[in-house]
Amino acid sequence: MHQMKFEVDSDGIALLTWDMPGRAMNVLSTESLAEFSGCIARIKSDAAIKGAVITSGKDSFLAGADLMMVQTTAAGDPKHSREQRVDALYNSPIIGFSRLLRELETCGKPVAAAINGAALGGGLEIPLGCHYRVCADNPAIQLGLPECKVGLLPGGGGTQRLPRLIGIPAALPMLLQGEPVPPQQALKLGIIHKVLPAGEIVAEAKRWILESPDAVQPWDKKNYKIPGGGPFDGGPAAEIFAMAIANMRKASYGNYPALEAILACVYEGVQVPMDSGLRIETRQLVSLFQHPSAANMVRSLFISSGELAKGARRPKAAPKSECKKIAVLGAGMMGSGIAYVSALAGIDVVLIDSVIDNAAKGKAWSENLLTRAVAKGGRTEAEKAAVLARITPSTDYAGLANVDLVIEAVFEDRDIKAAVTAKAEAAMPAASIFASNTSTLPITGLAEKSSRPEQFIGIHFFSPVDRMGLVEIIMGKKTSDAALAVAIDYVRKIRKTPIVVNDSRGFYTSRVFSTYVNEGIAMLSEGVAPALIENAGRMAGMPVGPLAVNDEVSLELTWHIAEQTKKDLGAAYKPSAIDGLLEEVVVKQGRLGKKNRKGWYDYPAEGKKKLWPGIAQLVKQAATQPDVAELKKRFLYVQALDTARCFEEGVLTDVRDADVGAIQGWGFAPYTGGPLSLIDTIGAAEFVRECDRMAQAYGERFAPNKLLREMAARGDSFYGRFNPKQQAA
């Protein structure tokens, strides 16, 4: 099947229309790159062709490389030696893409790009390899080079052409942050030459070709100088490199080699001719492909996340459902957020609270968000009114008579939840699903108060609901596949990514996330300096230090969960070093966290938060402080180990849920690809050895579980043994 159309008009202009069959978007695949290569050869060799226009037959221009191809290239063949893998990389289609674009821009004929939609990654590198670029005037179009977000760099010449085109100060932020720009901003930056209505861009490109028979890229002209100067010209480029290096280290702590590689490509590449610069870029890209973070990040952040977002965990036999109307019980922060995202997706919402003023405040929260969106130009007043019209504040459970789904989001108390469950089930349709938004209380236990436990499920949102893209769906012991299907269909409708876990205390995300916080408090009890603990957490790749995030979540909630766990487990509960500290801080000192401006940090009315000096009176600081590398390892290993326990216990049954849930749910170090990817990268045997060492040093919480020991003995990996695609086959 042809990936693109090739037509030559009466003026001798070839129109190359990228239009891959069976795909919603065009991508760089092995097949499309092979055909693109043939097209370039034809443009170059056919004397009747005077120039060429490249455009797309789809709504978008080109969305970059096929991520399955990227992941396969990055992973390599495990049977090959390192030398064989390097040879394979240099001969791969991805590396060959750079050579193709260089051949295109030096073919001796004018080439223009008519960009009719989103052009990302390789999709923007193709236009950069053209002599002229015209883009459709649509603010929704995105132009960018997001490769750094998957642990790679723009390897089709992006690190060389963009700085040469718009200057280093303007190019570095796009390369290092990966954020796209709309057409008008791209025009202002100089990335494209013209912005026109979509129906005129191909004609404009052809007009330019007829008037520019001798087109040459700026960097291939004699005496070319980079806009704004190079690193040693004494201009702004020299200063921005110093700032970029400092900012990169501050933001990434050296965990993302792609950022360093991009800086090296630009710094070294712009000082030499284009062909040499492209060779520098290729060497850096090959090096990144050999680093495990690239394959892990591509797999978890894009492939697995995309599969889950499309409903990979949905029971195939269950009939399709559509939530047209739901009820949300509880109009606090979580309930209000759930009501907002549901109404935004076109779902009617009955927002129930015990007091009508509280329910009205819950709707007002949505109004505030929408008002801000209108002010920023993201929504119209009509759209705002339509969303708000879908939310009905109420205290009357009679409003549940025709809902498809009820989501309970009341206080984390079994008795309160049982009371609202009974009220809801008395009013809602017999076939509708009841979901609890609890983050810690076992679903099976809550379902005991339900008259229909097979229709009782957990739907755990993350805060703030409007910004967090993950939803954890929890199956109770009696929850049916039909209920799971409804929950996944609903989560997909509100445009979030569902993961599916089985019931357990804290489920998966809350349970494993708590190990990070608890490890930080355990370090405090050992006399580790608070500032060192916080810095080590961030250096390990976590978004926030464990003490700061504990303040955000609430120390009171952490203590409350611990007390509830003690009651539930009774004699089986194992006291830990953090129990006494939490009781002292929460109960005796009244420090509840950020909500009362007193926690592990002090929160002055003006100025930045500061670590609470009183910590020094609670715990004596050790004379000798541990190495930061050891603290980083403790933070990562304790979370990965508990994830492995969740897998052994059946809380997790899919590796994708584990890794995507960790990264999107609580910000587990993205560069690792997730906790199970981390174990696979380290190797089960080495991971077990280190856990045994740390169990001796810090306690049995680091003791490896049976599954890990078995995997270590057999040389297994999680993605090898539990690969969902192999299991499906």
C-alpha positions, 0 to 999 in steps of 0.5 A: 500500500502506498504511504503517499501520493506523487503527482506532477503538474503541468508546471513540473512541480511534484506534489507529494501528499503524505497519506498513510492508509488505515491511520488517523495521523501520518507518522515516520514508519519503516514503510513510509520512510522507504517510500519517502526515500524513493520520492526524494530520489525521483525528485532529484533525478527526474529532469522534468520535475522543477521542484516539489511541495510536501503536504498531508492528506490528513487533518494533521501534517505529520505526528513524528516517528512511529513510537513502536518503531522508536521503542524497538530501535531503542530496545535493540535485539537482546541477542546482539552484542553491543557492537552489533546493536550500534551497527544496527542503530546506524543502519536503522530507518530512524538514523537514515531519516537524517540523511534523507532530509540532507539529500532533500535540501541539497537535491538542487531543486526548490522544495516547499512544505505546505503544513496543513496541521500539527507538525511534531518531531520528525513532522517538523524536521521535514519542513525544516529540511525544505527551502520554504514553509507555509502553514495553515492559519489555525491556532490549534495547529502545533509545531514543535520538537518534543523528543526530549520528553521521551528521552531522545533528541530531534535526530532528523537535523532538528538540533542543527537546522532550528538554531541555524534558522532562528538563532540559539536563544530562541531554539534552545527552549523549544529543544530542551522543553519540547513545548510546541508553538502555534503558527503565528508564533512560529511565523514570528520566530522565523520557523515558517515563512507565511501563514495563510488560510488552509485552502491556499497553502499548496498554491502558495508553495507552488507559486514560491517554487516557480519564483525560486528555481535556485533555492538554497538553504541559508546554512549552505550559502557562502558566508552564512552566519547564525542569527544572533551569533554562536557560542564564542561570538560574544553575543546572547548565545554565549550567555544563554548556554551558561543559563541553560546548563544551570537550569537543566541541572536544577530541573533534571538533576542529571537524570535525563541524558537527552537534555545534555545531548541536545545542548552538546549537539547545539554547542558543538554542531553550530560551530562546524559546517552542516554535514559535520553538525549532522554527524555530531547529532547522529552520534549523540542520538545513537548514544541515547538509544543505548541508554535505557531511559529512552526505551523505557520512557517511550514505552511507558509514557506513550505506548502503554499510556496510549493503549490504556487511554484507548481502553486496553483494560476494558473487558472485551465481552462487555457491551458498550456503555455511555454515561449521559447523566451521573450523580456526584455525592459530596461537593468538596474539592474532589466532588466539585472537580469530578462534577467539572470534568464530567460536565466538560465532557458533555455529561449531566451532573447532579451534585449532591451535598447535605447542605444546599449552600455547599452544593452551590459552592461546588458548582461555583468552583466550576464557574471559577475555573471556566471564568479563568478559561474564558479570560485566557481565551480557551473558552467562550462565554457560550461554552461556559454557560453550556457546561454550567447548565449541566451541573445541578446542585441539590440535596435531594437524592430523588435526582438520582432516579435516571443516572447511569453512574453514581460517584461518592466523594464524601469524607474518608469515613466508613460510616458516612460512606455507608449512609450515602451508599444506602440513600443512593441505592434507594433512589438510583436505577437498579442497573446503574453503577455505584462508585466510591472515590476513596483513596485508601479504604478497601472497596470490598469492605465498603461494598459490604454495605451495598445491596448490589456489591457486583455493581460497586466499584472504586473510581479513584481520582487524583487531585486536582481533578481538572489537571490530573490525567490518571484515574485508578479503577478498583475492583472489589471481590464481587465487582462485575466485568460489566461494572468495570466496563462502565467505569472505563467507558466513563473515564475515557469519555472524560478524557482521562487514562484508566488503570485497573487494580484489584482491592487492597489497603491503599489499592496501588497508587496510595499504597506505594506512594505512601512508601516514599513519604514514609521513607522520608519520615523514617530518614528523619527518625534516623537523624538524617538532615531534613534538607538532605532528605528533601533534596535527595527525593528530588534528585531521585527524580520525584517532583517534590520532596517527601516532607513537602508532599506530606504537608500537601497531602496533610500530615493529619490524613497520614496519621488518620490512615495509620490509626485506621490501619492499626484498628483494622489490622489489630495484632497483625499491625507492625509498628514503625519508626514513623508512628511516634514521630507522626503522633508527636507532630500531629497530635501533640504539636497540632501541625496538620500540614499546609492546610493549617500552615504548619507541618514539616514546613512553616508557611509564613503569610508572606515569603516562601515556605521554610523547613520547621526548625522544631524538627531539630528538637524532635530528632537529634541530627546524626553527626555523620550524614549518609551519601545522597546516592544511598538516599536516592536509592532508598527512595526508588527501591522502596517504591519499586519493591512495594510495586513488585509486592502488589504484583505478587499479591494480585493487586496489579495484574498488568505491567502497564498499569504499574508503570503508567500509574506510578508516573502519572499518579504520583510522579514516580521518576519518569526517566526510569519508565516506572517502578517495574521498568526500573527493576527490569533495567537494574536486573532482578538479581542485582535488585534483590541483592541490593534490597537484601543489603538495605534490609539488613541496614534499614529494616525488613521493609526492604526484604525482597518478596518471593516473586522477586527472588524467583525472578532473580533465580530464573533471570526473568524480567517483568516485561518479559514474563508478564508482557500483556501482548504475549499473554493476549496472544 
